[in-house]
Amino acid sequence: MKNIKLLELGNKIRLERMKRDISQEKLAEMANLSIRTISDIERGITDIRYTNLLQIAEAFNLSLSELLNFKL
């Protein structure tokens, strides 16, 4: 069963990626993560590691607090 908070975080990352017109492949490259990791995070099926969050925030040129701000 998927954790609703992981789904919310994955959706936030997906929306941010789409807003910037970046593919999953490009985000994976920018964040130094695998495409599968990005896909799993966006679908909320993996418990995201803190270091992965930092890498994604950095790829978006955001602070971690900005990335985790859920006011959509």
Secondary structure, DSSP 8 states (H G I E B T S, - for coil): ---HHHHHHHHHHHHHHHHTT--HHHHHHHHT--HHHHHHHHTT-S---HHHHHHHHHHTT--HHHHT----
